[in-house]
Amino acid sequence: MPLSATEILARLVAFDTTSRNSNLPLIEWVEHHLDGFGVAHERVYDPTGTKACLWATIGPRDVPGYVLSGHTDVVPVDDQTWATDPFVLTEIGSRLYGRGTSDMKGFAAVCLSRLPAMVATPLARPIHLCLSHDEEVGCIGVRNALARIDELAPTPPIAAFVGEPTNMDVVVAHKAKWSYRATVRGKACHSSLAPRGVNAVEAAAEVIGKIREIGRRFETEGPRDPLYDVPFSTSHVGPIRGGTALNIVPEHCVFEFEFRMLAGVDHQPFEDELRAFAREEVEAWMKARDPATGIEIELVNGFPGFDTPPDSDATVLAKRLAGRNDHVKVAYGTEAGLFVAMGRIPTVVVGPGSIGQAHIPDEFIEKSELDKCGVFVDRLIDHCRA
């Protein structure tokens, strides 16, 4: 008896695929499931060999088809208080609780539950399944698969549908994200002799002030797109660590920050502006006191945005499959920009569940969302029928 989407979701949730862990046990389970339907598949390992993307194709490989893509990793449950076991799918009323139910094992479960229909249908166009890893830590894993897209899909796909939680809204664009780490080296001394030292925290604060000033300009002067939930580019400063005691001038400070740019807005001029400010306005006075001090700004990770035209074939098809006439743009990031930039595949984001449930305690998905996603995939199968 074929497994339902809910039954498959229970299996997937049971694997703790927090990004720090290997996803291979989950991949092995999915491979076994695919084998049961005679579906060919291939792993694409990361450099460590402890994680892998999985690519599977149902239907002919010599004609263009469609990609259904989702990530297998989830965010940690550390320091979160859950009413249920996060790695045991728990049904309460109309909701299914568990880590990854919305973000985004629900989408994978629906796709895998439709394998019987996919293999039973004489497909004129293939349906490709792509399951990635390490999306939650910078969309890292899917890059390995997309670097081999010409082997995995010898005929370029017509479109990709990335199943992040959108409540089955059709998302045609999201922002690019560029993440940085700044390391400030100061000179320690007793706080009573503060002018003889170089305060790394104060130097960091000056750079942070500049980041905030750039962010304010984004909001007041930069281009806007009213279809985004946040209609302008943004800057943001996250964790900051520095200093050891109040009576010691801090020698070290490290902080992390990001730029999220509207699709089509280049981050580089703003990165260059910030680096010039740090070098000319902050490092100058630091090095005047001690040449060994300084500031290093490291680009940790980045992924591109995407902006698929509302009248494109990919968007029009996604709307028809989802039963919608509207489309939206979002501030959060997904692997969609990489499917466009690396895979050269027109891409739309559409999937079950709410982004408001992502990353929080007691994450859940409404069972009706799985049903709506099932209709989407069923219609795609029918669209690909010979």
C-alpha positions as CSV (number, residue, x, y, z in Angstrom):
1,M,0.0,0.0,0.0
2,P,1.6,3.3,-1.0
3,L,2.4,5.7,1.8
4,S,0.4,8.9,2.2
5,A,2.1,12.3,2.4
6,T,1.5,12.4,6.2
7,E,3.0,8.9,6.6
8,I,6.1,10.0,4.6
9,L,6.3,13.2,6.5
10,A,6.4,11.3,9.8
11,R,9.4,9.3,8.5
12,L,11.2,12.4,7.3
13,V,10.6,14.4,10.5
14,A,12.1,11.5,12.5
15,F,15.5,12.1,11.0
16,D,17.3,14.9,12.9
17,T,18.7,16.6,9.9
18,T,19.8,19.8,11.7
19,S,22.3,21.4,9.4
20,R,25.2,20.4,11.7
21,N,24.3,16.7,11.2
22,S,24.6,14.3,8.2
23,N,21.5,14.0,6.1
24,L,22.6,10.6,4.7
25,P,20.2,8.5,6.8
26,L,17.3,10.5,5.4
27,I,18.7,10.3,1.8
28,E,19.1,6.5,2.2
29,W,15.4,6.2,3.3
30,V,14.3,8.3,0.3
31,E,16.5,6.1,-2.1
32,H,14.8,3.0,-0.7
33,H,11.4,4.6,-1.4
34,L,12.5,5.5,-4.9
35,D,13.8,2.0,-5.5
36,G,10.4,0.6,-4.7
37,F,9.1,2.4,-7.8
38,G,12.1,1.7,-10.0
39,V,13.1,5.3,-10.1
40,A,16.7,6.1,-11.0
41,H,18.5,8.4,-8.6
42,E,22.0,9.8,-8.0
43,R,23.7,11.3,-4.9
44,V,25.8,14.4,-5.2
45,Y,28.1,14.5,-2.2
46,D,29.6,17.5,-0.4
47,P,33.4,17.7,-0.1
48,T,33.3,15.9,3.3
49,G,31.3,13.0,2.0
50,T,29.0,13.2,5.0
51,K,26.1,15.0,3.2
52,A,24.6,14.7,-0.2
53,C,22.0,16.1,-2.5
54,L,19.7,13.5,-4.2
55,W,18.6,13.9,-7.8
56,A,15.9,11.6,-9.3
57,T,14.2,11.6,-12.7
58,I,10.8,10.1,-13.5
59,G,10.1,10.0,-17.3
60,P,12.2,10.6,-20.4
61,R,15.7,12.2,-20.0
62,D,16.0,13.4,-23.5
63,V,13.3,16.1,-23.4
64,P,12.9,19.2,-21.2
65,G,10.9,18.8,-18.0
66,Y,10.3,20.3,-14.6
67,V,12.2,20.3,-11.3
68,L,10.5,19.9,-7.9
69,S,13.1,21.0,-5.3
70,G,13.4,21.1,-1.5
71,H,16.0,21.0,1.2
72,T,16.4,18.2,3.7
73,D,18.1,20.1,6.5
74,V,16.3,21.9,9.4
75,V,17.3,24.5,11.9
76,P,18.2,23.5,15.5
77,V,15.7,23.0,18.3
78,D,18.4,24.0,20.9
79,D,17.1,26.2,23.7
80,Q,13.5,26.0,22.3
81,T,10.7,24.8,24.5
82,W,8.4,22.4,22.6
83,A,5.1,21.0,23.8
84,T,5.7,17.9,21.7
85,D,8.8,15.9,20.6
86,P,10.1,17.9,17.6
87,F,11.3,14.8,15.9
88,V,8.0,12.8,16.3
89,L,5.2,14.0,13.9
90,T,2.3,14.8,16.2
91,E,-1.2,15.3,14.9
92,I,-3.4,17.6,16.9
93,G,-6.6,18.6,15.3
94,S,-6.0,20.0,11.8
95,R,-2.2,20.4,12.4
96,L,0.9,18.3,12.1
97,Y,3.6,19.3,14.6
98,G,7.3,18.6,14.2
99,R,10.6,20.2,13.2
100,G,10.6,20.7,9.4
101,T,6.9,20.2,8.8
102,S,6.6,23.6,7.1
103,D,10.2,24.3,6.4
104,M,10.3,22.2,4.3
105,K,9.9,18.4,4.7
106,G,6.1,18.8,4.0
107,F,6.8,19.6,0.4
108,A,9.2,16.6,0.0
109,A,6.7,14.3,1.6
110,V,4.0,15.4,-0.9
111,C,6.3,14.9,-3.9
112,L,7.4,11.5,-2.7
113,S,3.8,10.4,-2.0
114,R,3.0,11.1,-5.7
115,L,5.6,8.7,-7.0
116,P,3.0,6.0,-7.8
117,A,1.1,8.4,-10.0
118,M,4.3,9.6,-11.6
119,V,5.5,6.2,-12.6
120,A,2.0,5.0,-13.7
121,T,1.5,8.0,-16.0
122,P,3.0,7.9,-19.5
123,L,5.0,11.1,-19.1
124,A,6.0,13.0,-22.2
125,R,8.1,15.3,-20.1
126,P,10.2,14.3,-17.1
127,I,9.7,15.3,-13.5
128,H,13.0,15.8,-11.6
129,L,13.2,15.6,-7.8
130,C,16.0,17.5,-6.1
131,L,16.6,17.2,-2.4
132,S,19.5,19.3,-1.1
133,H,21.3,19.9,2.2
134,D,22.6,22.9,4.1
135,E,20.1,25.4,2.8
136,E,19.6,26.8,6.3
137,V,23.3,27.7,6.6
138,G,23.6,29.6,3.3
139,C,22.1,27.5,0.5
140,I,25.4,25.6,0.3
141,G,24.5,22.1,-0.8
142,V,22.4,22.7,-3.9
143,R,25.4,24.4,-5.5
144,N,27.1,21.0,-5.8
145,A,24.1,19.6,-7.7
146,L,23.6,22.6,-9.9
147,A,27.3,22.5,-10.8
148,R,26.5,19.2,-12.4
149,I,23.1,20.1,-13.9
150,D,24.2,19.3,-17.4
151,E,24.8,15.7,-16.3
152,L,21.8,15.3,-14.0
153,A,19.4,16.8,-16.6
154,P,21.1,16.5,-20.0
155,T,18.1,18.4,-21.5
156,P,17.7,21.8,-19.8
157,P,14.6,21.8,-17.6
158,I,11.7,24.2,-18.6
159,A,11.2,25.4,-15.0
160,A,11.9,24.6,-11.4
161,F,9.5,24.9,-8.5
162,V,11.2,25.4,-5.1
163,G,8.8,24.2,-2.4
164,E,9.5,26.6,0.4
165,P,6.5,27.4,2.6
166,T,4.4,30.1,0.9
167,N,0.9,28.8,1.7
168,M,1.0,27.8,-2.0
169,D,1.2,31.5,-3.0
170,V,3.3,31.9,-6.2
171,V,6.5,33.7,-5.3
172,V,8.2,35.2,-8.3
173,A,11.1,37.0,-6.6
174,H,13.2,37.3,-3.5
175,K,16.1,39.4,-2.3
176,A,19.7,38.5,-2.5
177,K,21.6,38.0,0.8
178,W,25.2,38.8,1.5
179,S,26.6,37.8,5.0
180,Y,29.8,39.2,6.5
181,R,32.0,38.8,9.6
182,A,34.0,41.7,10.9
183,T,36.9,41.1,13.2
184,V,38.3,44.1,15.1
185,R,41.8,43.9,16.7
186,G,42.4,46.6,19.3
187,K,45.0,47.1,22.0
188,A,44.2,46.2,25.6
189,C,45.1,48.2,28.7
190,H,43.6,49.1,32.1
191,S,40.4,51.2,31.6
192,S,41.9,54.0,33.7
193,L,44.5,54.4,30.9
194,A,41.9,54.1,28.1
195,P,43.4,56.7,25.8
196,R,46.6,54.6,25.6
197,G,44.7,51.6,24.3
198,V,42.6,50.9,21.2
199,N,39.0,50.0,22.1
200,A,38.0,47.2,19.7
201,V,34.3,47.5,20.8
202,E,34.2,51.2,20.2
203,A,35.8,50.8,16.8
204,A,33.3,48.1,15.9
205,A,30.5,50.5,17.0
206,E,31.7,53.1,14.5
207,V,31.5,50.5,11.7
208,I,28.1,49.3,12.9
209,G,26.9,52.9,12.8
210,K,27.9,53.1,9.2
211,I,26.0,49.9,8.4
212,R,22.9,51.4,10.0
213,E,23.4,54.6,8.1
214,I,23.5,52.6,4.8
215,G,20.4,50.8,5.9
216,R,18.6,54.0,6.5
217,R,19.5,55.2,3.1
218,F,18.1,52.0,1.6
219,E,14.8,52.8,3.4
220,T,14.6,56.5,2.5
221,E,16.4,56.9,-0.8
222,G,16.8,53.5,-2.4
223,P,14.6,51.8,-5.0
224,R,11.4,50.3,-3.8
225,D,9.2,47.4,-5.0
226,P,5.8,47.4,-3.5
227,L,5.3,43.7,-4.2
228,Y,7.8,42.8,-1.5
229,D,6.7,42.5,2.1
230,V,9.7,44.7,3.0
231,P,9.8,46.9,-0.2
232,F,13.4,48.1,0.0
233,S,16.9,46.6,0.5
234,T,18.0,46.3,4.2
235,S,21.0,46.0,6.4
236,H,21.2,44.2,9.7
237,V,23.7,43.5,12.4
238,G,23.4,40.3,14.3
239,P,25.7,38.7,17.0
240,I,28.5,40.8,18.5
241,R,31.1,39.6,20.9
242,G,33.8,41.6,22.5
243,G,35.5,42.6,25.8
244,T,36.2,40.6,29.0
245,A,35.7,43.0,31.9
246,L,34.6,46.6,32.4
247,N,38.0,47.7,33.7
248,I,39.9,46.3,30.6
249,V,39.9,48.1,27.3
250,P,38.7,45.4,24.8
251,E,41.3,43.9,22.6
252,H,39.0,42.0,20.3
253,C,35.5,42.4,18.9
254,V,33.7,40.2,16.3
255,F,30.3,40.9,14.8
256,E,28.2,39.6,11.9
257,F,26.1,41.6,9.5
258,E,24.2,41.3,6.3
259,F,22.8,43.1,3.3
260,R,19.5,41.9,1.7
261,M,19.2,43.5,-1.7
262,L,16.2,43.9,-3.9
263,A,16.6,41.8,-7.0
264,G,18.6,43.8,-9.5
265,V,20.3,46.0,-6.9
266,D,24.0,45.4,-6.7
267,H,25.4,45.0,-3.2
268,Q,29.0,45.7,-4.2
269,P,29.0,49.5,-4.1
270,F,27.7,49.4,-0.6
271,E,30.2,46.8,0.5
272,D,32.9,48.9,-1.1
273,E,31.6,52.0,0.7
274,L,31.7,50.2,4.1
275,R,35.2,48.9,3.6
276,A,36.4,52.3,2.6
277,F,34.9,53.8,5.7
278,A,36.4,51.2,8.0
279,R,39.8,51.7,6.4
280,E,39.9,55.4,6.1
281,E,37.8,56.6,9.0
282,V,38.2,54.0,11.7
283,E,41.5,52.1,11.1
284,A,43.3,55.3,10.5
285,W,43.0,56.4,14.1
286,M,43.4,52.9,15.4
287,K,46.7,52.4,13.6
288,A,47.9,55.9,14.6
289,R,47.9,54.5,18.2
290,D,49.2,51.0,17.3
291,P,50.0,49.7,13.8
292,A,49.1,46.2,14.9
293,T,45.5,47.0,15.2
294,G,43.0,46.8,12.4
295,I,39.7,45.7,11.0
296,E,39.0,42.7,8.7
297,I,35.7,42.3,6.9
298,E,35.1,38.8,5.5
299,L,32.4,37.9,3.1
300,V,31.1,34.6,4.7
301,N,28.4,33.7,2.3
302,G,26.0,35.0,-0.3
303,F,23.3,33.9,-2.6
304,P,21.6,35.7,-5.4
305,G,18.1,37.0,-5.6
306,F,15.8,36.2,-8.5
307,D,13.0,38.0,-10.3
308,T,11.0,35.8,-12.6
309,P,8.7,37.8,-14.9
310,P,5.0,37.5,-13.9
311,D,4.1,36.7,-17.6
312,S,6.9,34.1,-18.0
313,D,5.9,30.5,-18.9
314,A,7.1,29.3,-15.5
315,T,5.0,31.8,-13.6
316,V,1.9,31.2,-15.7
317,L,2.2,27.5,-15.2
318,A,2.8,27.8,-11.5
319,K,-0.4,29.9,-11.1
320,R,-2.4,27.3,-13.1
321,L,-1.1,24.4,-11.0
322,A,-1.7,26.3,-7.8
323,G,-5.1,27.6,-8.8
324,R,-4.1,31.2,-8.3
325,N,-4.2,34.4,-10.3
326,D,-1.9,36.5,-8.1
327,H,1.8,36.5,-7.3
328,V,4.1,37.9,-4.6
329,K,7.7,38.8,-3.8
330,V,9.4,38.0,-0.4
331,A,12.3,39.3,1.7
332,Y,13.6,35.9,2.8
333,G,16.0,33.8,0.7
334,T,15.8,30.4,-0.9
335,E,17.7,28.3,-3.4
336,A,15.6,29.7,-6.3
337,G,18.3,32.4,-7.1
338,L,20.8,29.6,-7.5
339,F,18.6,27.6,-9.8
340,V,18.4,30.7,-12.0
341,A,22.0,31.8,-11.7
342,M,23.8,28.4,-11.8
343,G,21.2,26.2,-13.4
344,R,19.9,28.7,-15.9
345,I,16.4,27.4,-15.1
346,P,13.4,29.7,-14.8
347,T,12.2,29.3,-11.2
348,V,9.2,30.0,-9.0
349,V,8.9,29.4,-5.3
350,V,5.6,27.7,-4.2
351,G,5.1,25.3,-1.4
352,P,2.9,24.2,1.5
353,G,3.0,25.7,5.0
354,S,3.6,29.2,6.4
355,I,7.0,30.9,6.6
356,G,5.7,32.2,9.9
357,Q,6.0,28.6,11.3
358,A,9.6,28.3,10.1
359,H,12.3,28.1,12.8
360,I,10.0,28.5,15.8
361,P,9.1,26.1,18.6
362,D,6.0,23.9,18.0
363,E,6.4,24.3,14.2
364,F,3.4,22.8,12.4
365,I,1.8,22.5,9.0
366,E,-2.0,22.5,8.4
367,K,-3.1,19.2,6.8
368,S,-5.0,21.2,4.3
369,E,-1.7,22.7,3.0
370,L,-0.4,19.2,2.2
371,D,-3.7,18.6,0.3
372,K,-3.3,21.8,-1.7
373,C,0.3,20.9,-2.5
374,G,-0.9,17.5,-3.6
375,V,-3.3,19.1,-6.1
376,F,-0.4,21.1,-7.4
377,V,1.8,18.1,-8.0
378,D,-1.1,16.1,-9.5
379,R,-1.8,18.8,-12.0
380,L,1.9,18.9,-12.9
381,I,1.8,15.2,-13.5
382,D,-1.2,15.6,-15.8
383,H,0.6,18.6,-17.5
384,C,3.5,16.3,-18.3
385,R,1.3,13.4,-19.6
386,A,1.9,12.2,-23.1
